[in-house]
């Protein structure tokens, strides 16, 4: 896949990059065929490796095959999904964490894609890992699961904060995004080790910024 092109699956669905996201969706289906992976955490070893863009475009491709998808921006440090989808950031996840009524009536926002909704961050808290590791977070995920076929959560990079590791113990799968030429091998290995320490199920990895095959580029025009 390539660097940050925004929601290219909507802007240019016939492009080879969009096709890569559809291939990712299919590969995930095969990788999780024997497991019920309904809550998928998407993170990266470090910042700037394309995790949020990967999540957003994967969500679009899932919704396009008639899945009910909820995207949760659980990056309570540097949120980006509200910008990608052009939505207000508040209310959102922290609203559900603090207000009882919001658990039963989540502040989900619709998108231009039928079947795809977004739960933005809400007001950013002073100690994100405390909120994400709480019992309340498990309640939030249970409430969202009643409204969707799949939930995709965006989390901070593994090496930058404990948030992703904390969340990894509450979801059914983790997808790690790495960037060709940017991600250090030792950082990727350490990220996987940290996830495995909490018994997280790492279902696979996505390689961003890989050189595009010229033959494929010609095929797609």
mmCIF file of the C-alpha atoms, coordinates in Angstrom:
data_MODEL
# 
_entry.id   MODEL 
# 
loop_
_atom_site.group_PDB 
_atom_site.id 
_atom_site.type_symbol 
_atom_site.label_atom_id 
_atom_site.label_alt_id 
_atom_site.label_comp_id 
_atom_site.label_asym_id 
_atom_site.label_entity_id 
_atom_site.label_seq_id 
_atom_site.pdbx_PDB_ins_code 
_atom_site.Cartn_x 
_atom_site.Cartn_y 
_atom_site.Cartn_z 
_atom_site.occupancy 
_atom_site.B_iso_or_equiv 
_atom_site.pdbx_formal_charge 
_atom_site.auth_seq_id 
_atom_site.auth_comp_id 
_atom_site.auth_asym_id 
_atom_site.auth_atom_id 
_atom_site.pdbx_PDB_model_num 
ATOM 1   C CA . UNK A 1 1   ? 0.000   0.000   0.000   1.00 0.00 ? 1   UNK A CA 1 
ATOM 2   C CA . UNK A 1 2   ? 1.056   3.601   -0.263  1.00 0.00 ? 2   UNK A CA 1 
ATOM 3   C CA . UNK A 1 3   ? 1.370   6.649   1.917   1.00 0.00 ? 3   UNK A CA 1 
ATOM 4   C CA . UNK A 1 4   ? -1.540  8.722   3.243   1.00 0.00 ? 4   UNK A CA 1 
ATOM 5   C CA . UNK A 1 5   ? -4.009  9.208   0.392   1.00 0.00 ? 5   UNK A CA 1 
ATOM 6   C CA . UNK A 1 6   ? -6.991  9.825   2.656   1.00 0.00 ? 6   UNK A CA 1 
ATOM 7   C CA . UNK A 1 7   ? -10.149 7.912   1.796   1.00 0.00 ? 7   UNK A CA 1 
ATOM 8   C CA . UNK A 1 8   ? -8.903  6.722   -1.569  1.00 0.00 ? 8   UNK A CA 1 
ATOM 9   C CA . UNK A 1 9   ? -11.388 3.836   -1.561  1.00 0.00 ? 9   UNK A CA 1 
ATOM 10  C CA . UNK A 1 10  ? -14.056 6.513   -2.031  1.00 0.00 ? 10  UNK A CA 1 
ATOM 11  C CA . UNK A 1 11  ? -12.065 9.019   -4.064  1.00 0.00 ? 11  UNK A CA 1 
ATOM 12  C CA . UNK A 1 12  ? -10.616 6.533   -6.556  1.00 0.00 ? 12  UNK A CA 1 
ATOM 13  C CA . UNK A 1 13  ? -12.121 3.068   -6.064  1.00 0.00 ? 13  UNK A CA 1 
ATOM 14  C CA . UNK A 1 14  ? -10.576 1.736   -9.298  1.00 0.00 ? 14  UNK A CA 1 
ATOM 15  C CA . UNK A 1 15  ? -6.997  2.547   -8.251  1.00 0.00 ? 15  UNK A CA 1 
ATOM 16  C CA . UNK A 1 16  ? -4.477  -0.183  -7.361  1.00 0.00 ? 16  UNK A CA 1 
ATOM 17  C CA . UNK A 1 17  ? -4.287  1.213   -3.828  1.00 0.00 ? 17  UNK A CA 1 
ATOM 18  C CA . UNK A 1 18  ? -8.035  0.749   -3.391  1.00 0.00 ? 18  UNK A CA 1 
ATOM 19  C CA . UNK A 1 19  ? -7.687  -2.767  -4.719  1.00 0.00 ? 19  UNK A CA 1 
ATOM 20  C CA . UNK A 1 20  ? -5.001  -3.381  -2.089  1.00 0.00 ? 20  UNK A CA 1 
ATOM 21  C CA . UNK A 1 21  ? -7.457  -2.445  0.644   1.00 0.00 ? 21  UNK A CA 1 
ATOM 22  C CA . UNK A 1 22  ? -10.028 -4.845  -0.786  1.00 0.00 ? 22  UNK A CA 1 
ATOM 23  C CA . UNK A 1 23  ? -7.343  -7.547  -0.832  1.00 0.00 ? 23  UNK A CA 1 
ATOM 24  C CA . UNK A 1 24  ? -6.600  -6.743  2.814   1.00 0.00 ? 24  UNK A CA 1 
ATOM 25  C CA . UNK A 1 25  ? -10.275 -7.202  3.661   1.00 0.00 ? 25  UNK A CA 1 
ATOM 26  C CA . UNK A 1 26  ? -10.295 -10.579 1.919   1.00 0.00 ? 26  UNK A CA 1 
ATOM 27  C CA . UNK A 1 27  ? -7.053  -11.700 3.562   1.00 0.00 ? 27  UNK A CA 1 
ATOM 28  C CA . UNK A 1 28  ? -8.459  -10.814 6.975   1.00 0.00 ? 28  UNK A CA 1 
ATOM 29  C CA . UNK A 1 29  ? -11.518 -12.917 6.261   1.00 0.00 ? 29  UNK A CA 1 
ATOM 30  C CA . UNK A 1 30  ? -9.309  -15.916 5.473   1.00 0.00 ? 30  UNK A CA 1 
ATOM 31  C CA . UNK A 1 31  ? -6.972  -15.277 8.423   1.00 0.00 ? 31  UNK A CA 1 
ATOM 32  C CA . UNK A 1 32  ? -9.875  -15.207 10.869  1.00 0.00 ? 32  UNK A CA 1 
ATOM 33  C CA . UNK A 1 33  ? -12.078 -17.882 9.291   1.00 0.00 ? 33  UNK A CA 1 
ATOM 34  C CA . UNK A 1 34  ? -11.813 -20.104 12.392  1.00 0.00 ? 34  UNK A CA 1 
ATOM 35  C CA . UNK A 1 35  ? -12.177 -17.257 14.897  1.00 0.00 ? 35  UNK A CA 1 
ATOM 36  C CA . UNK A 1 36  ? -14.907 -14.795 15.683  1.00 0.00 ? 36  UNK A CA 1 
ATOM 37  C CA . UNK A 1 37  ? -12.945 -11.565 15.213  1.00 0.00 ? 37  UNK A CA 1 
ATOM 38  C CA . UNK A 1 38  ? -15.575 -8.865  15.597  1.00 0.00 ? 38  UNK A CA 1 
ATOM 39  C CA . UNK A 1 39  ? -13.415 -6.332  17.422  1.00 0.00 ? 39  UNK A CA 1 
ATOM 40  C CA . UNK A 1 40  ? -10.192 -5.550  15.567  1.00 0.00 ? 40  UNK A CA 1 
ATOM 41  C CA . UNK A 1 41  ? -7.581  -3.167  16.952  1.00 0.00 ? 41  UNK A CA 1 
ATOM 42  C CA . UNK A 1 42  ? -5.376  -1.443  14.401  1.00 0.00 ? 42  UNK A CA 1 
ATOM 43  C CA . UNK A 1 43  ? -2.084  0.009   15.591  1.00 0.00 ? 43  UNK A CA 1 
ATOM 44  C CA . UNK A 1 44  ? 1.552   0.425   14.553  1.00 0.00 ? 44  UNK A CA 1 
ATOM 45  C CA . UNK A 1 45  ? 4.972   0.262   16.209  1.00 0.00 ? 45  UNK A CA 1 
ATOM 46  C CA . UNK A 1 46  ? 5.553   4.010   15.876  1.00 0.00 ? 46  UNK A CA 1 
ATOM 47  C CA . UNK A 1 47  ? 3.859   7.205   14.668  1.00 0.00 ? 47  UNK A CA 1 
ATOM 48  C CA . UNK A 1 48  ? 3.352   8.172   11.038  1.00 0.00 ? 48  UNK A CA 1 
ATOM 49  C CA . UNK A 1 49  ? 3.087   4.633   9.688   1.00 0.00 ? 49  UNK A CA 1 
ATOM 50  C CA . UNK A 1 50  ? -0.440  4.968   8.275   1.00 0.00 ? 50  UNK A CA 1 
ATOM 51  C CA . UNK A 1 51  ? -2.565  3.082   10.816  1.00 0.00 ? 51  UNK A CA 1 
ATOM 52  C CA . UNK A 1 52  ? -5.507  5.524   10.801  1.00 0.00 ? 52  UNK A CA 1 
ATOM 53  C CA . UNK A 1 53  ? -5.669  5.764   7.016   1.00 0.00 ? 53  UNK A CA 1 
ATOM 54  C CA . UNK A 1 54  ? -5.424  1.986   6.742   1.00 0.00 ? 54  UNK A CA 1 
ATOM 55  C CA . UNK A 1 55  ? -8.257  1.555   9.236   1.00 0.00 ? 55  UNK A CA 1 
ATOM 56  C CA . UNK A 1 56  ? -10.522 4.086   7.533   1.00 0.00 ? 56  UNK A CA 1 
ATOM 57  C CA . UNK A 1 57  ? -10.119 2.592   4.061   1.00 0.00 ? 57  UNK A CA 1 
ATOM 58  C CA . UNK A 1 58  ? -10.486 -0.957  5.351   1.00 0.00 ? 58  UNK A CA 1 
ATOM 59  C CA . UNK A 1 59  ? -13.724 0.118   7.050   1.00 0.00 ? 59  UNK A CA 1 
ATOM 60  C CA . UNK A 1 60  ? -15.037 1.525   3.773   1.00 0.00 ? 60  UNK A CA 1 
ATOM 61  C CA . UNK A 1 61  ? -14.340 -1.711  1.900   1.00 0.00 ? 61  UNK A CA 1 
ATOM 62  C CA . UNK A 1 62  ? -16.046 -3.737  4.619   1.00 0.00 ? 62  UNK A CA 1 
ATOM 63  C CA . UNK A 1 63  ? -19.147 -1.568  4.551   1.00 0.00 ? 63  UNK A CA 1 
ATOM 64  C CA . UNK A 1 64  ? -19.234 -1.834  0.762   1.00 0.00 ? 64  UNK A CA 1 
ATOM 65  C CA . UNK A 1 65  ? -19.904 -5.570  1.067   1.00 0.00 ? 65  UNK A CA 1 
ATOM 66  C CA . UNK A 1 66  ? -22.906 -4.946  3.317   1.00 0.00 ? 66  UNK A CA 1 
ATOM 67  C CA . UNK A 1 67  ? -21.245 -5.291  6.700   1.00 0.00 ? 67  UNK A CA 1 
ATOM 68  C CA . UNK A 1 68  ? -22.338 -3.026  9.532   1.00 0.00 ? 68  UNK A CA 1 
ATOM 69  C CA . UNK A 1 69  ? -19.111 -1.367  10.587  1.00 0.00 ? 69  UNK A CA 1 
ATOM 70  C CA . UNK A 1 70  ? -18.357 0.895   13.526  1.00 0.00 ? 70  UNK A CA 1 
ATOM 71  C CA . UNK A 1 71  ? -15.038 2.731   13.553  1.00 0.00 ? 71  UNK A CA 1 
ATOM 72  C CA . UNK A 1 72  ? -13.844 3.788   17.005  1.00 0.00 ? 72  UNK A CA 1 
ATOM 73  C CA . UNK A 1 73  ? -11.158 6.420   17.420  1.00 0.00 ? 73  UNK A CA 1 
ATOM 74  C CA . UNK A 1 74  ? -9.449  5.147   20.561  1.00 0.00 ? 74  UNK A CA 1 
ATOM 75  C CA . UNK A 1 75  ? -6.338  7.231   19.928  1.00 0.00 ? 75  UNK A CA 1 
ATOM 76  C CA . UNK A 1 76  ? -7.035  9.612   22.786  1.00 0.00 ? 76  UNK A CA 1 
ATOM 77  C CA . UNK A 1 77  ? -3.677  11.307  22.310  1.00 0.00 ? 77  UNK A CA 1 
ATOM 78  C CA . UNK A 1 78  ? -3.488  12.287  18.642  1.00 0.00 ? 78  UNK A CA 1 
ATOM 79  C CA . UNK A 1 79  ? -6.887  11.528  17.051  1.00 0.00 ? 79  UNK A CA 1 
ATOM 80  C CA . UNK A 1 80  ? -7.180  11.702  13.297  1.00 0.00 ? 80  UNK A CA 1 
ATOM 81  C CA . UNK A 1 81  ? -10.253 9.769   12.187  1.00 0.00 ? 81  UNK A CA 1 
ATOM 82  C CA . UNK A 1 82  ? -12.612 12.723  12.665  1.00 0.00 ? 82  UNK A CA 1 
ATOM 83  C CA . UNK A 1 83  ? -10.483 14.652  10.172  1.00 0.00 ? 83  UNK A CA 1 
ATOM 84  C CA . UNK A 1 84  ? -10.482 11.810  7.654   1.00 0.00 ? 84  UNK A CA 1 
ATOM 85  C CA . UNK A 1 85  ? -14.266 11.515  7.793   1.00 0.00 ? 85  UNK A CA 1 
ATOM 86  C CA . UNK A 1 86  ? -14.852 15.286  8.224   1.00 0.00 ? 86  UNK A CA 1 
ATOM 87  C CA . UNK A 1 87  ? -16.745 14.887  11.487  1.00 0.00 ? 87  UNK A CA 1 
ATOM 88  C CA . UNK A 1 88  ? -16.768 16.772  14.807  1.00 0.00 ? 88  UNK A CA 1 
ATOM 89  C CA . UNK A 1 89  ? -14.638 15.053  17.433  1.00 0.00 ? 89  UNK A CA 1 
ATOM 90  C CA . UNK A 1 90  ? -17.101 15.575  20.297  1.00 0.00 ? 90  UNK A CA 1 
ATOM 91  C CA . UNK A 1 91  ? -19.205 13.815  21.559  1.00 0.00 ? 91  UNK A CA 1 
ATOM 92  C CA . UNK A 1 92  ? -17.557 10.439  21.258  1.00 0.00 ? 92  UNK A CA 1 
ATOM 93  C CA . UNK A 1 93  ? -15.825 7.618   23.105  1.00 0.00 ? 93  UNK A CA 1 
ATOM 94  C CA . UNK A 1 94  ? -15.088 9.560   26.280  1.00 0.00 ? 94  UNK A CA 1 
ATOM 95  C CA . UNK A 1 95  ? -18.748 10.590  26.394  1.00 0.00 ? 95  UNK A CA 1 
ATOM 96  C CA . UNK A 1 96  ? -19.676 6.910   26.592  1.00 0.00 ? 96  UNK A CA 1 
ATOM 97  C CA . UNK A 1 97  ? -17.062 6.392   29.278  1.00 0.00 ? 97  UNK A CA 1 
ATOM 98  C CA . UNK A 1 98  ? -18.444 9.157   31.481  1.00 0.00 ? 98  UNK A CA 1 
ATOM 99  C CA . UNK A 1 99  ? -22.194 9.276   30.811  1.00 0.00 ? 99  UNK A CA 1 
ATOM 100 C CA . UNK A 1 100 ? -24.417 6.276   31.590  1.00 0.00 ? 100 UNK A CA 1 
ATOM 101 C CA . UNK A 1 101 ? -27.037 7.242   29.024  1.00 0.00 ? 101 UNK A CA 1 
ATOM 102 C CA . UNK A 1 102 ? -24.447 7.294   26.240  1.00 0.00 ? 102 UNK A CA 1 
ATOM 103 C CA . UNK A 1 103 ? -23.756 3.566   26.661  1.00 0.00 ? 103 UNK A CA 1 
ATOM 104 C CA . UNK A 1 104 ? -27.287 2.662   25.644  1.00 0.00 ? 104 UNK A CA 1 
ATOM 105 C CA . UNK A 1 105 ? -27.464 5.458   23.080  1.00 0.00 ? 105 UNK A CA 1 
ATOM 106 C CA . UNK A 1 106 ? -23.935 5.782   21.646  1.00 0.00 ? 106 UNK A CA 1 
ATOM 107 C CA . UNK A 1 107 ? -23.072 9.097   19.934  1.00 0.00 ? 107 UNK A CA 1 
ATOM 108 C CA . UNK A 1 108 ? -22.345 7.377   16.615  1.00 0.00 ? 108 UNK A CA 1 
ATOM 109 C CA . UNK A 1 109 ? -21.996 9.555   13.531  1.00 0.00 ? 109 UNK A CA 1 
ATOM 110 C CA . UNK A 1 110 ? -23.078 8.462   10.071  1.00 0.00 ? 110 UNK A CA 1 
ATOM 111 C CA . UNK A 1 111 ? -20.754 8.722   7.090   1.00 0.00 ? 111 UNK A CA 1 
ATOM 112 C CA . UNK A 1 112 ? -21.228 8.934   3.337   1.00 0.00 ? 112 UNK A CA 1 
ATOM 113 C CA . UNK A 1 113 ? -20.885 5.145   3.215   1.00 0.00 ? 113 UNK A CA 1 
ATOM 114 C CA . UNK A 1 114 ? -24.056 3.195   4.042   1.00 0.00 ? 114 UNK A CA 1 
ATOM 115 C CA . UNK A 1 115 ? -23.489 0.885   6.997   1.00 0.00 ? 115 UNK A CA 1 
ATOM 116 C CA . UNK A 1 116 ? -20.396 2.729   8.235   1.00 0.00 ? 116 UNK A CA 1 
ATOM 117 C CA . UNK A 1 117 ? -20.554 4.764   11.450  1.00 0.00 ? 117 UNK A CA 1 
ATOM 118 C CA . UNK A 1 118 ? -17.831 6.507   13.438  1.00 0.00 ? 118 UNK A CA 1 
ATOM 119 C CA . UNK A 1 119 ? -17.371 6.958   17.163  1.00 0.00 ? 119 UNK A CA 1 
ATOM 120 C CA . UNK A 1 120 ? -14.900 9.823   17.487  1.00 0.00 ? 120 UNK A CA 1 
ATOM 121 C CA . UNK A 1 121 ? -12.795 10.403  20.591  1.00 0.00 ? 121 UNK A CA 1 
ATOM 122 C CA . UNK A 1 122 ? -14.853 12.983  22.413  1.00 0.00 ? 122 UNK A CA 1 
ATOM 123 C CA . UNK A 1 123 ? -13.018 15.269  24.854  1.00 0.00 ? 123 UNK A CA 1 
ATOM 124 C CA . UNK A 1 124 ? -9.431  14.078  25.305  1.00 0.00 ? 124 UNK A CA 1 
ATOM 125 C CA . UNK A 1 125 ? -8.706  12.879  28.867  1.00 0.00 ? 125 UNK A CA 1 
ATOM 126 C CA . UNK A 1 126 ? -5.560  13.521  30.927  1.00 0.00 ? 126 UNK A CA 1 
ATOM 127 C CA . UNK A 1 127 ? -4.769  9.787   31.390  1.00 0.00 ? 127 UNK A CA 1 
ATOM 128 C CA . UNK A 1 128 ? -6.021  7.829   28.378  1.00 0.00 ? 128 UNK A CA 1 
ATOM 129 C CA . UNK A 1 129 ? -4.635  4.452   29.414  1.00 0.00 ? 129 UNK A CA 1 
ATOM 130 C CA . UNK A 1 130 ? -6.637  4.514   32.654  1.00 0.00 ? 130 UNK A CA 1 
ATOM 131 C CA . UNK A 1 131 ? -9.885  4.986   30.742  1.00 0.00 ? 131 UNK A CA 1 
ATOM 132 C CA . UNK A 1 132 ? -9.071  2.429   28.056  1.00 0.00 ? 132 UNK A CA 1 
ATOM 133 C CA . UNK A 1 133 ? -8.098  -0.181  30.622  1.00 0.00 ? 133 UNK A CA 1 
ATOM 134 C CA . UNK A 1 134 ? -11.212 0.253   32.742  1.00 0.00 ? 134 UNK A CA 1 
ATOM 135 C CA . UNK A 1 135 ? -14.185 -2.094  33.071  1.00 0.00 ? 135 UNK A CA 1 
ATOM 136 C CA . UNK A 1 136 ? -16.253 0.674   31.528  1.00 0.00 ? 136 UNK A CA 1 
ATOM 137 C CA . UNK A 1 137 ? -14.376 0.223   28.248  1.00 0.00 ? 137 UNK A CA 1 
ATOM 138 C CA . UNK A 1 138 ? -15.483 -3.403  28.128  1.00 0.00 ? 138 UNK A CA 1 
ATOM 139 C CA . UNK A 1 139 ? -19.074 -2.232  28.610  1.00 0.00 ? 139 UNK A CA 1 
ATOM 140 C CA . UNK A 1 140 ? -18.673 0.238   25.750  1.00 0.00 ? 140 UNK A CA 1 
ATOM 141 C CA . UNK A 1 141 ? -17.404 -2.487  23.418  1.00 0.00 ? 141 UNK A CA 1 
ATOM 142 C CA . UNK A 1 142 ? -20.292 -4.765  24.370  1.00 0.00 ? 142 UNK A CA 1 
ATOM 143 C CA . UNK A 1 143 ? -22.789 -1.989  23.645  1.00 0.00 ? 143 UNK A CA 1 
ATOM 144 C CA . UNK A 1 144 ? -21.220 -1.271  20.254  1.00 0.00 ? 144 UNK A CA 1 
ATOM 145 C CA . UNK A 1 145 ? -21.085 -4.966  19.361  1.00 0.00 ? 145 UNK A CA 1 
ATOM 146 C CA . UNK A 1 146 ? -24.879 -5.098  19.546  1.00 0.00 ? 146 UNK A CA 1 
ATOM 147 C CA . UNK A 1 147 ? -25.028 -2.543  16.745  1.00 0.00 ? 147 UNK A CA 1 
ATOM 148 C CA . UNK A 1 148 ? -22.403 -3.795  14.302  1.00 0.00 ? 148 UNK A CA 1 
ATOM 149 C CA . UNK A 1 149 ? -20.956 -6.828  12.542  1.00 0.00 ? 149 UNK A CA 1 
ATOM 150 C CA . UNK A 1 150 ? -17.409 -5.591  13.051  1.00 0.00 ? 150 UNK A CA 1 
ATOM 151 C CA . UNK A 1 151 ? -15.770 -2.887  15.174  1.00 0.00 ? 151 UNK A CA 1 
ATOM 152 C CA . UNK A 1 152 ? -12.436 -1.379  14.118  1.00 0.00 ? 152 UNK A CA 1 
ATOM 153 C CA . UNK A 1 153 ? -10.507 0.503   16.799  1.00 0.00 ? 153 UNK A CA 1 
ATOM 154 C CA . UNK A 1 154 ? -7.702  2.957   16.108  1.00 0.00 ? 154 UNK A CA 1 
ATOM 155 C CA . UNK A 1 155 ? -5.108  3.034   18.902  1.00 0.00 ? 155 UNK A CA 1 
ATOM 156 C CA . UNK A 1 156 ? -1.875  4.964   19.523  1.00 0.00 ? 156 UNK A CA 1 
ATOM 157 C CA . UNK A 1 157 ? 1.395   3.336   18.403  1.00 0.00 ? 157 UNK A CA 1 
ATOM 158 C CA . UNK A 1 158 ? 2.546   0.462   20.603  1.00 0.00 ? 158 UNK A CA 1 
ATOM 159 C CA . UNK A 1 159 ? 5.995   1.929   21.287  1.00 0.00 ? 159 UNK A CA 1 
ATOM 160 C CA . UNK A 1 160 ? 4.667   5.414   22.048  1.00 0.00 ? 160 UNK A CA 1 
ATOM 161 C CA . UNK A 1 161 ? 2.164   4.599   24.811  1.00 0.00 ? 161 UNK A CA 1 
ATOM 162 C CA . UNK A 1 162 ? 0.667   1.705   26.751  1.00 0.00 ? 162 UNK A CA 1 
ATOM 163 C CA . UNK A 1 163 ? -2.819  2.366   25.346  1.00 0.00 ? 163 UNK A CA 1 
ATOM 164 C CA . UNK A 1 164 ? -2.636  -0.120  22.457  1.00 0.00 ? 164 UNK A CA 1 
ATOM 165 C CA . UNK A 1 165 ? -1.401  -2.932  24.695  1.00 0.00 ? 165 UNK A CA 1 
ATOM 166 C CA . UNK A 1 166 ? -4.126  -2.173  27.249  1.00 0.00 ? 166 UNK A CA 1 
ATOM 167 C CA . UNK A 1 167 ? -6.792  -2.260  24.548  1.00 0.00 ? 167 UNK A CA 1 
ATOM 168 C CA . UNK A 1 168 ? -5.339  -5.363  22.882  1.00 0.00 ? 168 UNK A CA 1 
ATOM 169 C CA . UNK A 1 169 ? -6.437  -7.456  25.852  1.00 0.00 ? 169 UNK A CA 1 
ATOM 170 C CA . UNK A 1 170 ? -10.057 -6.379  25.309  1.00 0.00 ? 170 UNK A CA 1 
ATOM 171 C CA . UNK A 1 171 ? -10.431 -7.126  21.580  1.00 0.00 ? 171 UNK A CA 1 
ATOM 172 C CA . UNK A 1 172 ? -10.528 -10.305 19.529  1.00 0.00 ? 172 UNK A CA 1 
ATOM 173 C CA . UNK A 1 173 ? -7.722  -9.395  17.126  1.00 0.00 ? 173 UNK A CA 1 
ATOM 174 C CA . UNK A 1 174 ? -4.912  -6.945  16.398  1.00 0.00 ? 174 UNK A CA 1 
ATOM 175 C CA . UNK A 1 175 ? -3.652  -5.761  13.014  1.00 0.00 ? 175 UNK A CA 1 
ATOM 176 C CA . UNK A 1 176 ? -0.186  -4.175  12.980  1.00 0.00 ? 176 UNK A CA 1 
ATOM 177 C CA . UNK A 1 177 ? 0.639   -1.514  10.376  1.00 0.00 ? 177 UNK A CA 1 
ATOM 178 C CA . UNK A 1 178 ? 4.283   -1.015  9.400   1.00 0.00 ? 178 UNK A CA 1 
ATOM 179 C CA . UNK A 1 179 ? 5.841   1.340   6.879   1.00 0.00 ? 179 UNK A CA 1 
ATOM 180 C CA . UNK A 1 180 ? 8.426   0.277   4.320   1.00 0.00 ? 180 UNK A CA 1 
ATOM 181 C CA . UNK A 1 181 ? 11.639  2.238   4.795   1.00 0.00 ? 181 UNK A CA 1 
ATOM 182 C CA . UNK A 1 182 ? 10.385  3.881   7.999   1.00 0.00 ? 182 UNK A CA 1 
ATOM 183 C CA . UNK A 1 183 ? 9.575   1.199   10.560  1.00 0.00 ? 183 UNK A CA 1 
ATOM 184 C CA . UNK A 1 184 ? 12.662  -0.153  12.293  1.00 0.00 ? 184 UNK A CA 1 
ATOM 185 C CA . UNK A 1 185 ? 12.788  -3.931  12.415  1.00 0.00 ? 185 UNK A CA 1 
ATOM 186 C CA . UNK A 1 186 ? 13.536  -3.958  16.143  1.00 0.00 ? 186 UNK A CA 1 
ATOM 187 C CA . UNK A 1 187 ? 10.562  -1.685  16.844  1.00 0.00 ? 187 UNK A CA 1 
ATOM 188 C CA . UNK A 1 188 ? 8.235   -4.012  14.941  1.00 0.00 ? 188 UNK A CA 1 
ATOM 189 C CA . UNK A 1 189 ? 9.597   -7.022  16.847  1.00 0.00 ? 189 UNK A CA 1 
ATOM 190 C CA . UNK A 1 190 ? 9.260   -5.233  20.190  1.00 0.00 ? 190 UNK A CA 1 
ATOM 191 C CA . UNK A 1 191 ? 5.699   -4.187  19.350  1.00 0.00 ? 191 UNK A CA 1 
ATOM 192 C CA . UNK A 1 192 ? 4.706   -7.790  18.633  1.00 0.00 ? 192 UNK A CA 1 
ATOM 193 C CA . UNK A 1 193 ? 6.407   -8.952  21.838  1.00 0.00 ? 193 UNK A CA 1 
ATOM 194 C CA . UNK A 1 194 ? 4.491   -6.378  23.911  1.00 0.00 ? 194 UNK A CA 1 
ATOM 195 C CA . UNK A 1 195 ? 1.206   -7.463  22.345  1.00 0.00 ? 195 UNK A CA 1 
ATOM 196 C CA . UNK A 1 196 ? 1.927   -11.134 22.935  1.00 0.00 ? 196 UNK A CA 1 
ATOM 197 C CA . UNK A 1 197 ? 2.642   -10.448 26.614  1.00 0.00 ? 197 UNK A CA 1 
ATOM 198 C CA . UNK A 1 198 ? -1.060  -9.638  27.090  1.00 0.00 ? 198 UNK A CA 1 
ATOM 199 C CA . UNK A 1 199 ? -2.064  -12.655 24.971  1.00 0.00 ? 199 UNK A CA 1 
ATOM 200 C CA . UNK A 1 200 ? -3.254  -10.451 22.124  1.00 0.00 ? 200 UNK A CA 1 
ATOM 201 C CA . UNK A 1 201 ? -4.128  -12.254 18.914  1.00 0.00 ? 201 UNK A CA 1 
ATOM 202 C CA . UNK A 1 202 ? -2.083  -10.571 16.179  1.00 0.00 ? 202 UNK A CA 1 
ATOM 203 C CA . UNK A 1 203 ? -3.925  -11.583 13.013  1.00 0.00 ? 203 UNK A CA 1 
ATOM 204 C CA . UNK A 1 204 ? -1.424  -10.055 10.610  1.00 0.00 ? 204 UNK A CA 1 
ATOM 205 C CA . UNK A 1 205 ? 0.486   -7.013  9.432   1.00 0.00 ? 205 UNK A CA 1 
ATOM 206 C CA . UNK A 1 206 ? 0.030   -4.393  6.725   1.00 0.00 ? 206 UNK A CA 1 
ATOM 207 C CA . UNK A 1 207 ? 3.024   -3.043  4.792   1.00 0.00 ? 207 UNK A CA 1 
ATOM 208 C CA . UNK A 1 208 ? 2.555   0.596   3.812   1.00 0.00 ? 208 UNK A CA 1 
ATOM 209 C CA . UNK A 1 209 ? 4.642   2.605   1.330   1.00 0.00 ? 209 UNK A CA 1 
ATOM 210 C CA . UNK A 1 210 ? 5.743   -0.471  -0.595  1.00 0.00 ? 210 UNK A CA 1 
ATOM 211 C CA . UNK A 1 211 ? 6.850   0.349   -4.172  1.00 0.00 ? 211 UNK A CA 1 
ATOM 212 C CA . UNK A 1 212 ? 4.021   -0.071  -6.683  1.00 0.00 ? 212 UNK A CA 1 
ATOM 213 C CA . UNK A 1 213 ? 4.579   -2.705  -9.342  1.00 0.00 ? 213 UNK A CA 1 
ATOM 214 C CA . UNK A 1 214 ? 4.713   -0.919  -12.719 1.00 0.00 ? 214 UNK A CA 1 
ATOM 215 C CA . UNK A 1 215 ? 2.859   -3.773  -14.390 1.00 0.00 ? 215 UNK A CA 1 
ATOM 216 C CA . UNK A 1 216 ? -0.051  -3.412  -12.001 1.00 0.00 ? 216 UNK A CA 1 
ATOM 217 C CA . UNK A 1 217 ? -0.067  0.337   -12.475 1.00 0.00 ? 217 UNK A CA 1 
ATOM 218 C CA . UNK A 1 218 ? -0.467  -0.149  -16.205 1.00 0.00 ? 218 UNK A CA 1 
ATOM 219 C CA . UNK A 1 219 ? -3.255  -2.682  -15.737 1.00 0.00 ? 219 UNK A CA 1 
ATOM 220 C CA . UNK A 1 220 ? -5.278  -0.258  -13.611 1.00 0.00 ? 220 UNK A CA 1 
ATOM 221 C CA . UNK A 1 221 ? -4.482  2.733   -15.825 1.00 0.00 ? 221 UNK A CA 1 
# 
